């Protein structure tokens, strides 16, 4: 009789264990949106045929698989968090660069009296339009003005107006010269894989920095599906171009496995009112 009681007790324990495992499996399955319904008679037959708690083992396998999928999802989310924060920092930096004046908004003013101060230049130029920055070039040793300066306006239209109004103007007894400043905003990119198409090249360049205005990927005249291995990229302003130049010059930046060469390209300037012609 004692042996029969022990057997009954073990069977009861096994049944309780199976019920708990089945409940765990149903919870995991329900969480994943899978229908937990089924044939009640089929479930009863399974319990009778698998008294060795095989169904409990199957339940463990399913539970482990569901838990593993949850772990992978959480791991991926953790990996994405740093990327998102870096992306936000990059967006903020890009916005700062784009907030600077566009290329063509800075003018060169030469022939200034040596005693000209920044306040004198500000008074001269503010009547034309809103100023962003004044750089009066001085001798490093004496601190005396070298007779020329760069004035950046907030808009290109104001710079154009300044060139028209200030060039050959009498200022404190001297005739001054005014022309557009040739700030660099154009990059030369070499060592580009010749099989890289224009769309992929554009995506790669635009992912690095803001302000891309024009891309010239030089094509192979003998093969329309290939390029000649170099390109020119024009940016909104010098700050955007310089930011991208430094990023693309890094060893981490590659174009289909190639580390490109990145240098300043000669600016495309008009012959009229250019600082070089002065």
Secondary structure, DSSP 8 states (H G I E B T S, - for coil): -HHHHHHHHHHHHHHHHHHHHHHHHHHHHHHTT------HHHHHHHHHH-TTSHHHHHHHHHHHHHHHHHHHHHHHHHHHHHHHHHHHHHHHHHHHHHTS--TT-EEEEES--TT--HHHHHHHHHTTS-EEEEEEEE-TTT--EEEEEEEEESSHHHHHHHHHHHTT-EETTEE-EEEE-----EEEEE---TT--HHHHHHHHHHH-S-EEEEEEEEETTEEEEEEEEEEEEESSHHHHHHHHHHHTSTT--BTTB--EEEE------STTBTTT-
